[in-house]
């Protein structure tokens, strides 16, 4: 059905859920565990606090260490400018290893309101991105991540940086040996946990409820949600989760010390990357390797040929995340998760796709090998004209739809409700499918002024769904199109676009085959 907001009813008729917004604001400065902080008042009545440190700078001896508590300060910290972007290739924005800062938007009138809290984790393949948009980021993303619309819709919005690339996901035998737990890697995920601990300890001062925290993220941020759902270290730090375009591939989930059937070990990846860089620098890795690693410049670390991954390390992840979800030992919270219907459009270009059916079949056979099963029936085109479409479908299904269904189905087996969606709108060309990251402008309700009324209605709808879910664990309320919960019998999901309808059993045959393939490859190494 087509959906339009009634013209005679306020868009924010959430009287039963949220306090009525006004021009007044919480009293400043706000007292944190580490000191006092002041923010900036926006014309909308929203207060914004930029660049608050949530952990100590992870530099020097703290490079490749779990995050430490923020350094206390005296006086009032003026949170009026974004903190540095974490180190990454290509960004011309201010970058630094000292980057563990967060931003916060609130329209609470007092510290006693207990508004729902939403914590945003950005995407970027765990190698790029930030809680604020750097000027070199994708135009799909530009204009988002500002939390003003969320704050106006009744929540306290927090966005966080975290270590990425070789700074956030470096595993190495020498790092594991120095660790009291015998592990290395997953530093970016540990940064998420530190940010959530900061929220638990400090958010009440901004009118937020520390007992009603929703984590949400997109792409690699969705993989972070996947990771936080799986790790026992995050238990109790959040109460709901939203994962947009959960990004889990056969190579971004590894074991610390051994081949897991899908990729080699995280330590071997790190050891190879460091050894190659030290050789390039005229050094050897046979002695004092840790000192040499920490003596590398930030640019040297950025240049490492290191493939990032979540690491099954026996501590943050006692088992693989897939096994944790399969056995039901993950964190049980209400979950909302989904994908865009054309995710792969952003990644698969005509020049990068196979040129013919024969080339596509050869590539698939080489990839799947003895575990192919019926996958070739789904991901090899029938005609050369369909090769690009099938390649886009394979990327969409294997990188995003399969892991999204994995977490939704895992949660559907618990007492926590789960909700699934497929986003179908393309802001740039409504006649085409929705590529990766397209939903972001809608979720943050940050469309350009030139957007059509249809698009503005969709953006308001999605922001309302997201904030309603954050408030109650269910996206449904009076005035919004009904959204059925997901269960294993009907497997219903919401189709969100110019029309809002429901579907069921999303890509069931394809995703079942992909699940079988991943499971068989993984189990072959046990």
SEFI-258838 format. One record per residue (C-alpha): x, y, z. Coordinates in pm, 1 decimal. Layout:
<pts>
- x,y,z
- X,Y,Z
...
</pts>
This chain:
<pts>
- x,y,z
- 0.0,0.0,0.0
- 107.2,356.4,-54.7
- 169.1,546.4,264.7
- 133.8,917.7,331.1
- 125.4,1092.4,664.5
- -214.9,1246.7,743.7
- -205.8,1618.3,677.6
- -417.6,1698.0,983.4
- -211.6,1505.2,1236.5
- 127.7,1598.9,1380.6
- 412.7,1389.1,1248.9
- 542.3,1348.2,1602.4
- 229.9,1243.1,1790.0
- 424.0,1036.8,2042.6
- 267.1,1192.0,2352.7
- 245.8,858.4,2529.7
- 613.7,787.6,2467.0
- 814.7,1106.6,2472.7
- 811.7,1440.7,2645.7
- 684.4,1730.9,2438.2
- 982.4,1919.0,2293.8
- 1034.3,2278.3,2391.1
- 1296.7,2545.4,2363.7
- 1430.3,2473.5,2711.6
- 1723.2,2237.4,2753.8
- 1917.3,2041.7,3011.6
- 2129.0,2249.8,3241.8
- 2494.3,2286.2,3146.9
- 2763.9,2194.9,3216.3
- 2686.0,1822.7,3229.6
- 2884.1,1627.0,3485.1
- 3052.7,1314.8,3345.6
- 3265.6,1055.3,3522.6
- 3574.8,1218.4,3372.6
- 3477.6,1585.5,3406.1
- 3228.1,1853.3,3304.7
- 3119.6,1919.5,2946.2
- 2925.0,2188.2,2761.4
- 2765.5,2171.1,2417.3
- 2602.0,2384.2,2149.3
- 2235.7,2485.4,2125.9
- 2076.7,2444.4,1781.6
- 1784.2,2651.7,1654.5
- 1560.2,2344.6,1677.7
- 1604.7,2328.9,2054.4
- 1837.0,2031.7,2021.0
- 2164.9,2040.8,2210.9
- 2464.6,1883.5,2041.1
- 2789.7,1778.2,2204.8
- 3074.8,1702.8,1963.3
- 3406.0,1532.0,2027.3
- 3367.0,1396.3,2381.8
- 3649.0,1151.9,2464.3
- 3514.1,812.3,2573.0
- 3854.3,643.8,2610.2
- 4219.3,735.7,2650.9
- 4410.7,807.3,2328.4
- 4518.7,462.0,2194.4
- 4869.3,577.9,2106.0
- 5224.3,483.8,2204.1
- 5218.5,181.0,2433.1
- 4835.7,176.7,2405.1
- 4848.3,110.2,2030.1
- 4695.6,-238.6,1994.3
- 4571.1,-250.2,2351.2
- 4210.8,-268.1,2475.9
- 4071.5,83.5,2527.7
- 4147.1,245.9,2861.8
- 3932.0,488.1,3063.6
- 3931.0,849.1,2938.0
- 4181.4,1081.8,3097.8
- 3998.5,1306.6,3349.4
- 4008.2,1682.0,3292.8
- 3954.9,1987.0,3509.5
- 3730.5,2278.1,3421.4
- 3458.9,2253.2,3153.7
- 3534.9,2068.1,2830.9
- 3380.5,2258.6,2538.2
- 3230.6,1987.2,2316.3
- 3181.8,2220.8,2022.0
- 3390.7,2052.7,1748.4
- 3411.3,1701.6,1608.2
- 3706.5,1494.9,1720.7
- 3960.1,1361.8,1469.3
- 3868.4,1088.4,1223.3
- 4040.5,755.5,1290.4
- 4334.1,681.6,1061.6
- 4230.1,566.5,712.9
- 4326.9,585.1,350.3
- 4198.0,865.8,133.0
- 4030.9,1096.7,382.9
- 4137.7,1460.3,373.2
- 3964.1,1534.0,702.1
- 4162.7,1573.6,1023.3
- 4290.1,1225.6,1112.5
- 4471.3,1093.7,1415.5
- 4535.7,775.5,1608.2
- 4389.3,977.4,1895.4
- 4034.0,937.6,1767.0
- 3816.1,773.0,2032.6
- 3553.8,1044.9,2055.8
- 3174.5,1046.5,2040.5
- 2898.8,1294.1,1955.7
- 2560.4,1335.6,2120.5
- 2229.1,1504.3,2034.6
- 1950.3,1555.4,2287.2
- 1632.7,1759.1,2317.4
- 1571.2,1657.6,2677.5
- 1466.3,1938.0,2908.2
- 1619.9,1784.1,3218.7
- 1848.0,1504.3,3329.3
- 1550.5,1317.8,3475.1
- 1360.8,1246.5,3151.9
- 1505.3,902.3,3070.6
- 1462.6,920.5,2694.9
- 1548.8,616.6,2481.2
- 1912.8,615.6,2373.0
- 2041.9,515.0,2027.9
- 2413.0,451.9,1964.9
- 2519.2,473.9,1598.2
- 2814.3,272.5,1463.2
- 2930.3,381.2,1117.7
- 3017.9,157.9,822.9
- 3311.5,161.9,585.9
- 3440.8,-194.9,565.7
- 3618.8,-157.7,901.9
- 3878.9,40.3,703.5
- 3713.9,382.2,655.6
- 3433.1,603.3,781.6
- 3369.2,806.1,1093.8
- 3094.5,931.8,1321.6
- 3109.9,1252.5,1116.7
- 3127.7,1255.7,739.2
- 3470.3,1325.8,596.2
- 3458.3,1513.6,268.1
- 3591.5,1218.7,70.1
- 3319.0,975.3,171.8
- 3056.2,836.9,-64.3
- 2791.6,1078.6,-185.7
- 2539.7,818.4,-74.8
- 2648.8,891.0,281.1
- 2715.0,1265.0,270.4
- 2456.4,1458.5,469.3
- 2382.1,1176.0,712.2
- 2496.3,1083.5,1063.6
- 2368.0,1414.5,1200.2
- 2146.6,1320.8,1492.6
- 1918.8,1623.9,1501.0
- 1616.1,1449.0,1348.6
- 1651.5,1160.7,1592.6
- 1669.2,1400.7,1887.4
- 1360.9,1586.2,1761.6
- 1185.8,1251.3,1743.7
- 1241.6,1184.7,2112.2
- 1565.8,988.3,2151.4
- 1915.6,1075.0,2266.7
- 2142.5,996.3,1971.7
- 2508.4,905.3,2022.1
- 2753.1,843.1,1735.0
- 3095.9,692.4,1798.0
- 3435.4,653.1,1635.8
- 3632.3,331.0,1665.4
- 3972.1,207.8,1553.9
- 3968.8,64.6,1203.4
- 4206.0,-97.2,954.3
- 4541.5,-211.8,1096.7
- 4483.3,-7.7,1412.7
- 4154.0,-175.7,1501.6
- 4190.0,-530.0,1369.8
- 4557.6,-626.5,1397.6
- 4630.4,-974.1,1530.6
- 4989.2,-1088.7,1570.4
- 5161.2,-1364.8,1774.7
- 5373.2,-1104.8,1957.8
- 5065.3,-902.6,2050.9
- 4891.2,-1217.9,2174.7
- 5198.5,-1310.5,2378.4
- 5203.4,-973.5,2555.4
- 4830.8,-988.8,2632.3
- 4731.7,-1122.0,2974.0
- 4455.0,-1312.9,2795.9
- 4676.2,-1444.2,2516.6
- 4474.2,-1271.9,2243.2
- 4506.5,-990.3,1992.7
- 4284.6,-811.7,1744.0
- 3918.8,-706.5,1782.4
- 4031.8,-366.2,1915.6
- 3764.3,-187.5,1713.1
- 3495.4,-405.6,1870.8
- 3642.0,-342.4,2216.4
- 3612.0,30.3,2136.5
- 3237.9,-23.3,2079.0
- 3213.0,-184.3,2420.8
- 3403.0,104.0,2582.0
- 3163.0,351.6,2418.3
- 2865.0,156.1,2551.6
- 3018.5,155.2,2898.6
- 3055.3,533.6,2868.0
- 2686.1,556.7,2775.0
- 2589.1,340.8,3071.3
- 2786.2,561.7,3309.6
- 2712.8,907.6,3167.4
- 2400.6,920.1,2950.4
- 2159.2,1003.0,3233.1
- 2312.9,1350.4,3254.6
- 2183.2,1420.8,2903.2
- 1829.3,1301.8,2974.0
- 1891.5,951.1,2842.5
- 1790.7,619.5,2996.3
- 2091.0,389.3,3052.6
- 1847.5,99.1,3080.0
- 1701.0,158.9,2733.4
- 1991.2,162.3,2486.0
- 1960.4,60.2,2120.4
- 2272.2,-4.1,1913.4
- 2243.7,44.9,1538.3
- 2479.5,46.1,1244.4
- 2509.1,-8.4,869.9
- 2735.3,-228.1,654.8
- 3054.2,-273.7,859.7
- 2853.9,-101.1,1134.2
- 2600.0,-380.9,1082.7
- 2884.9,-630.7,1116.1
- 2966.8,-454.6,1442.7
- 2607.1,-506.1,1555.4
- 2644.0,-873.8,1457.2
- 2964.5,-881.8,1664.2
- 2811.4,-712.6,1968.6
- 2514.4,-949.2,1959.0
- 2759.8,-1240.3,1968.7
- 3010.9,-1133.8,2234.1
- 2945.5,-1199.4,2603.2
- 3153.7,-889.9,2682.4
- 2864.0,-668.3,2567.6
- 2595.3,-842.9,2770.1
- 2371.1,-592.5,2948.2
- 2524.3,-287.5,2777.8
- 2243.1,-259.5,2522.3
- 1878.0,-360.6,2519.0
- 1778.5,-350.5,2150.7
- 1963.6,-372.0,1820.7
- 1913.7,-250.7,1463.1
- 2138.4,-385.0,1187.6
- 2125.6,-231.0,841.0
- 2292.9,-431.3,563.7
- 2483.6,-664.5,795.2
- 2819.6,-722.7,623.3
- 2956.4,-1071.1,684.0
- 3166.6,-1245.6,420.2
- 3363.7,-1573.1,410.6
- 3684.7,-1377.1,479.8
- 3593.7,-1115.1,741.1
- 3534.3,-1376.8,1012.9
- 3853.7,-1558.0,1120.6
- 4006.8,-1768.5,1395.9
- 4298.9,-1624.2,1590.9
- 4545.7,-1908.3,1534.2
- 4411.6,-2152.5,1275.3
- 4243.1,-2176.3,937.2
- 3868.0,-2188.0,994.9
- 3781.7,-2343.0,659.3
- 3696.9,-2006.1,508.2
- 4019.0,-1812.0,564.6
- 4362.0,-1844.2,719.9
- 4425.4,-1732.9,1076.3
- 4416.7,-1373.0,1192.7
- 4763.0,-1401.2,1346.4
- 4912.6,-1529.6,1020.7
- 4753.5,-1239.9,832.9
- 4904.3,-991.5,1074.8
- 5241.5,-1162.5,1081.3
- 5268.4,-1156.0,700.7
- 5162.6,-792.1,677.8
- 5405.4,-675.7,947.1
- 5694.4,-881.5,812.3
- 5648.4,-740.0,463.6
- 5638.6,-382.4,594.3
- 5945.3,-429.0,815.3
- 6135.2,-572.1,520.3
- 6032.3,-270.1,316.8
- 6160.2,-45.9,596.4
- 6492.3,-231.6,606.2
- 6411.9,-404.2,935.2
- 6373.9,-767.9,1037.7
- 6098.9,-929.6,1240.3
- 6317.0,-1181.6,1422.6
- 6367.9,-974.3,1739.8
- 6194.2,-693.5,1928.2
- 5910.6,-711.3,1678.2
- 5664.5,-541.7,1913.5
- 5892.2,-243.8,1965.4
- 5941.6,-218.2,1590.9
- 5566.3,-237.3,1529.8
- 5494.3,38.5,1777.5
- 5774.9,247.2,1629.6
- 5606.8,237.2,1288.5
- 5445.1,561.0,1178.0
- 5070.2,580.2,1143.8
- 5116.3,595.2,766.7
- 5320.8,273.7,780.6
- 5033.4,102.1,961.3
- 4784.7,233.3,706.8
- 4999.3,90.2,427.7
- 4997.1,-262.8,572.0
- 4843.2,-520.8,341.2
- 4609.6,-649.6,612.3
- 4263.6,-792.7,555.9
- 4042.9,-695.3,850.1
- 3817.5,-941.3,1026.9
- 3630.1,-1029.4,1343.0
- 3843.9,-1279.3,1531.8
- 3736.9,-1589.9,1721.0
- 3986.4,-1550.0,2002.7
- 3852.8,-1757.4,2291.8
- 3783.2,-1444.6,2497.6
- 3561.9,-1187.4,2326.0
- 3435.9,-1474.4,2108.9
- 3461.9,-1813.9,2284.1
- 3336.4,-1972.8,1960.5
- 3276.9,-1847.0,1611.1
- 2995.4,-1592.7,1592.9
- 2807.9,-1833.5,1364.0
- 2827.6,-2109.1,1627.4
- 2721.5,-1865.1,1898.6
- 2409.7,-1772.6,1700.4
- 2340.6,-2134.0,1607.4
- 2345.6,-2252.4,1968.8
- 2148.0,-1950.2,2093.2
- 2409.8,-1820.9,2339.5
- 2410.2,-1472.2,2185.6
- 2267.4,-1164.1,2357.9
- 1888.4,-1189.1,2345.9
- 1736.8,-848.2,2267.9
- 1467.0,-722.0,2029.8
- 1618.1,-696.8,1682.1
- 1529.3,-501.9,1368.5
- 1742.1,-589.5,1065.4
- 1725.5,-568.5,689.1
- 1888.1,-502.5,355.4
- 1846.5,-294.9,41.9
- 1718.2,-484.5,-259.8
- 2014.7,-390.4,-480.5
- 2309.4,-377.7,-237.6
- 2553.8,-510.3,-496.6
- 2496.8,-223.0,-739.0
- 2751.9,-19.4,-542.8
- 3018.9,-291.0,-562.2
- 2967.8,-461.8,-898.1
- 3034.3,-243.9,-1200.2
- 3005.1,-355.0,-1563.8
- 3384.3,-352.6,-1598.6
- 3435.9,-565.2,-1287.3
- 3179.1,-833.8,-1367.0
- 3258.2,-1142.7,-1576.6
- 3210.2,-1080.0,-1947.1
- 3014.9,-1394.6,-2024.5
- 2825.6,-1686.5,-1875.6
- 3130.8,-1905.8,-1930.2
- 3356.2,-1667.6,-1735.1
- 3100.8,-1636.9,-1455.0
- 3065.6,-2014.3,-1428.0
- 3442.4,-2056.1,-1417.8
- 3472.8,-1799.6,-1137.6
- 3191.8,-1957.8,-934.8
- 3328.9,-2308.9,-976.3
- 3672.0,-2193.9,-861.8
- 3521.6,-2019.7,-558.5
- 3276.4,-2289.1,-447.5
- 3482.7,-2594.4,-539.2
- 3360.5,-2922.6,-393.4
- 3106.1,-2737.4,-176.2
- 2913.1,-2587.3,-469.7
- 2596.1,-2792.8,-431.1
- 2314.5,-2607.5,-606.3
- 2476.1,-2263.7,-581.7
- 2568.0,-2265.3,-950.9
- 2196.7,-2286.8,-1037.9
- 2137.9,-1958.8,-855.7
- 2453.1,-1759.7,-925.1
- 2544.9,-1840.5,-1284.6
- 2341.8,-1652.7,-1545.9
- 2153.0,-1822.2,-1826.0
- 2251.3,-1561.7,-2085.0
- 2538.2,-1317.4,-2125.6
- 2290.1,-1030.7,-2098.8
- 2203.9,-1140.1,-1741.5
- 2559.4,-1182.8,-1611.3
- 2580.2,-837.9,-1447.7
- 2241.0,-876.6,-1277.7
- 2334.3,-1218.0,-1139.9
- 2668.6,-1083.7,-1017.4
- 2488.1,-802.3,-833.7
- 2246.1,-1055.7,-685.4
- 2530.1,-1277.4,-564.9
- 2699.7,-985.6,-390.7
- 2371.1,-871.0,-236.4
- 2275.9,-1215.9,-113.4
- 2612.7,-1344.6,8.5
- 2750.0,-1029.2,173.6
- 2430.1,-885.2,320.5
- 2104.5,-1083.9,292.4
- 2246.9,-1411.9,425.2
- 2400.5,-1272.6,748.1
- 2096.1,-1049.7,801.7
- 1868.4,-1352.3,791.8
- 2112.4,-1540.1,1016.5
- 2075.1,-1296.5,1306.1
- 1701.2,-1246.3,1253.9
- 1640.7,-1621.0,1262.6
- 1869.1,-1665.2,1563.1
- 1668.8,-1402.9,1753.1
- 1337.4,-1549.8,1634.6
- 1428.7,-1866.0,1827.0
- 1439.2,-1669.4,2152.2
- 1170.5,-1483.5,2346.3
- 1288.6,-1150.3,2198.2
- 1089.9,-1017.2,1902.8
- 1262.4,-960.0,1570.3
- 1160.6,-756.8,1265.7
- 1301.8,-779.3,913.5
- 1283.9,-531.4,623.4
- 1387.3,-486.9,261.4
- 1437.8,-127.6,146.9
- 1347.4,-68.3,-218.8
- 1380.9,306.6,-284.2
- 1654.1,464.9,-497.0
- 1676.3,839.6,-429.5
- 1885.0,901.3,-739.9
- 1674.5,691.8,-978.2
- 1340.6,562.8,-845.6
- 1313.2,323.1,-1141.3
- 1615.7,126.4,-1017.2
- 1678.1,-96.6,-717.5
- 1822.4,48.1,-396.7
- 2202.9,16.5,-376.2
- 2414.5,-25.8,-66.7
- 2394.4,265.2,182.3
- 2097.1,425.6,5.4
- 1874.2,393.3,311.5
- 2101.1,607.4,530.0
- 1965.8,945.6,425.4
- 1614.4,816.3,491.0
- 1689.8,665.8,831.0
- 1854.8,986.6,951.9
- 1580.7,1193.3,781.4
- 1850.4,1401.1,611.7
- 1725.8,1422.5,252.7
- 1819.6,1716.1,29.1
- 1563.4,1992.3,-4.0
- 1509.8,1885.9,-364.6
- 1377.5,1543.2,-261.8
- 1022.5,1457.7,-365.2
- 733.3,1442.6,-120.1
- 733.9,1065.3,-166.8
- 1094.3,1044.6,-51.0
- 1037.1,1283.5,238.6
- 743.8,1069.7,354.2
- 959.7,755.5,337.9
- 1233.2,927.4,539.1
- 988.5,1035.9,806.9
- 840.0,686.7,816.1
- 1176.8,517.7,861.9
- 1290.1,760.4,1130.6
- 959.2,700.6,1309.3
- 995.0,322.5,1279.7
- 1352.2,333.7,1413.0
- 1274.5,563.3,1707.4
- 957.5,372.9,1795.9
- 1157.0,51.1,1802.1
- 1418.4,216.5,2021.9
- 1147.7,325.7,2264.4
- 953.6,0.7,2287.8
- 1130.0,-283.4,2104.8
- 856.1,-281.9,1841.1
- 836.2,-47.9,1537.3
- 455.8,-46.8,1536.9
- 239.4,237.1,1661.1
- -83.9,406.9,1562.1
- -47.6,596.2,1235.5
- 229.6,379.7,1088.7
- 181.1,92.2,841.5
- 166.4,-233.7,1040.4
- 492.0,-430.3,1047.7
- 460.7,-803.0,1129.7
- 719.7,-958.4,1357.2
- 944.0,-1223.6,1206.4
- 885.1,-1586.4,1293.8
- 1024.8,-1905.2,1149.5
- 686.9,-2030.0,1028.2
- 591.3,-1734.7,803.1
- 924.7,-1544.7,780.3
- 748.0,-1217.9,701.3
- 935.1,-899.0,631.8
- 843.9,-537.5,558.5
- 903.9,-395.5,209.6
- 973.0,-23.5,252.8
- 965.6,210.9,-44.7
- 713.0,423.0,-232.5
- 473.0,149.8,-127.9
- 484.6,-34.2,203.0
- 388.9,-400.0,180.5
- 494.1,-734.5,323.5
- 680.1,-1029.2,178.6
- 775.5,-1368.0,315.6
- 1052.3,-1627.6,285.6
- 1300.4,-1379.3,140.7
- 1529.2,-1551.6,-113.5
- 1478.3,-1874.9,77.8
- 1633.3,-2119.1,-169.8
- 1936.1,-1899.6,-235.1
- 2002.6,-1817.5,130.9
- 1952.6,-2178.9,239.4
- 2216.6,-2282.2,-13.8
- 2455.1,-2008.9,99.6
- 2407.1,-2116.5,461.8
- 2482.8,-2476.3,366.4
- 2794.5,-2371.0,176.7
- 2931.8,-2156.5,463.2
- 2857.4,-2426.5,720.5
- 3021.2,-2703.0,517.3
- 3333.0,-2496.8,448.9
- 3364.0,-2405.7,815.2
- 3299.7,-2757.9,942.4
- 3555.7,-2900.9,700.4
- 3830.5,-2737.3,906.8
- 3716.2,-2865.5,1245.7
</pts>
